[in-house]
């Protein structure tokens, strides 16, 4: 019977022989799933609606609301929203950390969504949300993302210029640190279903599209209901499910995006969705910003 120490020595010799053979073999490395996972941190105003929009994209693994690109200020909501920091360039920005599978969603496609779903020409604001915490910003985690960000920005600038918009003011920087926001900010829209989604999109998209105005001639005659909606808006979906799909009233109801309101005379800004308008001959006579229950909706029609 072979002694235990001889057995150990034999095993070591066999392992020693095998290692060089493996090292000399051609590189046949197969990437693992984790190597297709990337992270990009994006700021486009209030992080609630942005987080929901990213989560809806195929290929997104997780979207987390948080704070980034700040200095000498505590990364906490009660801190960054103080009036003394409103225009402080060192204030943290509200951002969303997006983890995504690059085999399903390219960095370019993700950034196209980012640019299309806010107004990157507004500096330190989105609509009524004003301050450095609402700045438009891309925080990349590798050089490849950096280059894609620059290229995508330049492509979108050309489209915006053709549409009459000004210069993009989006900051593009390497990510230094991401700070997760408080738990009550995570999945905020899902937890608070009776509200509205801020929508500051310009309506300019990367896809080729016609510039033919929407035909709203039918909405210029008599009493009409127009429901302003947007992509990835849970409040819009809830209103449609609870009210719109069951509506059998005599006043025509029409759904429109913010870019499809040609010819209508509206007093209420179009940056919140849903917004329910009641029109008389194409002119707004009533509006409600945000989700309406069926009871509230029918009470409004009676007035």
Secondary structure as the mmCIF struct_conf table of DSSP 4:
data_model
#
loop_
_struct_conf.conf_type_id
_struct_conf.id
_struct_conf.beg_label_comp_id
_struct_conf.beg_label_asym_id
_struct_conf.beg_label_seq_id
_struct_conf.end_label_comp_id
_struct_conf.end_label_asym_id
_struct_conf.end_label_seq_id
HELX_RH_AL_P HELX_RH_AL_P1 UNK A 4 UNK A 24
BEND BEND1 UNK A 25 UNK A 25
HELX_RH_3T_P HELX_RH_3T_P1 UNK A 33 UNK A 36
STRN STRN1 UNK A 37 UNK A 44
BEND BEND2 UNK A 45 UNK A 45
HELX_RH_AL_P HELX_RH_AL_P2 UNK A 47 UNK A 55
TURN_TY1_P TURN_TY1_P1 UNK A 56 UNK A 56
BEND BEND3 UNK A 57 UNK A 57
TURN_TY1_P TURN_TY1_P2 UNK A 58 UNK A 59
STRN STRN2 UNK A 60 UNK A 68
BEND BEND4 UNK A 69 UNK A 69
BEND BEND5 UNK A 72 UNK A 73
BEND BEND6 UNK A 76 UNK A 76
HELX_RH_AL_P HELX_RH_AL_P3 UNK A 77 UNK A 80
TURN_TY1_P TURN_TY1_P3 UNK A 81 UNK A 81
BEND BEND7 UNK A 82 UNK A 82
HELX_RH_3T_P HELX_RH_3T_P2 UNK A 83 UNK A 85
TURN_TY1_P TURN_TY1_P4 UNK A 86 UNK A 87
TURN_TY1_P TURN_TY1_P5 UNK A 89 UNK A 90
BEND BEND8 UNK A 91 UNK A 91
HELX_LH_PP_P HELX_LH_PP_P1 UNK A 92 UNK A 92
STRN STRN3 UNK A 93 UNK A 101
TURN_TY1_P TURN_TY1_P6 UNK A 102 UNK A 104
BEND BEND9 UNK A 105 UNK A 105
HELX_RH_AL_P HELX_RH_AL_P4 UNK A 107 UNK A 116
TURN_TY1_P TURN_TY1_P7 UNK A 117 UNK A 117
BEND BEND10 UNK A 118 UNK A 118
TURN_TY1_P TURN_TY1_P8 UNK A 120 UNK A 121
BEND BEND11 UNK A 122 UNK A 122
TURN_TY1_P TURN_TY1_P9 UNK A 123 UNK A 124
STRN STRN4 UNK A 125 UNK A 126
TURN_TY1_P TURN_TY1_P10 UNK A 127 UNK A 128
STRN STRN5 UNK A 129 UNK A 130
BEND BEND12 UNK A 131 UNK A 131
HELX_RH_3T_P HELX_RH_3T_P3 UNK A 132 UNK A 134
STRN STRN6 UNK A 136 UNK A 140
BEND BEND13 UNK A 141 UNK A 142
HELX_RH_AL_P HELX_RH_AL_P5 UNK A 143 UNK A 162
TURN_TY1_P TURN_TY1_P11 UNK A 163 UNK A 164
STRN STRN7 UNK A 171 UNK A 174
STRN STRN8 UNK A 178 UNK A 180
HELX_LH_PP_P HELX_LH_PP_P2 UNK A 181 UNK A 182
HELX_RH_3T_P HELX_RH_3T_P4 UNK A 183 UNK A 185
TURN_TY1_P TURN_TY1_P12 UNK A 186 UNK A 187
HELX_RH_AL_P HELX_RH_AL_P6 UNK A 188 UNK A 191
BEND BEND14 UNK A 194 UNK A 195
STRN STRN9 UNK A 197 UNK A 198
BEND BEND15 UNK A 203 UNK A 203
BEND BEND16 UNK A 206 UNK A 207
HELX_LH_PP_P HELX_LH_PP_P3 UNK A 212 UNK A 214
HELX_RH_3T_P HELX_RH_3T_P5 UNK A 217 UNK A 220
BEND BEND17 UNK A 221 UNK A 222
STRN STRN10 UNK A 223 UNK A 228
TURN_TY1_P TURN_TY1_P13 UNK A 231 UNK A 232
HELX_RH_AL_P HELX_RH_AL_P7 UNK A 234 UNK A 242
TURN_TY1_P TURN_TY1_P14 UNK A 243 UNK A 243
HELX_RH_3T_P HELX_RH_3T_P6 UNK A 244 UNK A 246
BEND BEND18 UNK A 250 UNK A 251
STRN STRN11 UNK A 253 UNK A 256
HELX_RH_3T_P HELX_RH_3T_P7 UNK A 258 UNK A 260
TURN_TY1_P TURN_TY1_P15 UNK A 262 UNK A 263
STRN STRN12 UNK A 265 UNK A 265
BEND BEND19 UNK A 268 UNK A 268
BEND BEND20 UNK A 270 UNK A 271
STRN STRN13 UNK A 272 UNK A 273
BEND BEND21 UNK A 274 UNK A 274
STRN STRN14 UNK A 275 UNK A 280
TURN_TY1_P TURN_TY1_P16 UNK A 281 UNK A 282
STRN STRN15 UNK A 283 UNK A 289
BEND BEND22 UNK A 290 UNK A 290
HELX_RH_AL_P HELX_RH_AL_P8 UNK A 294 UNK A 302
#
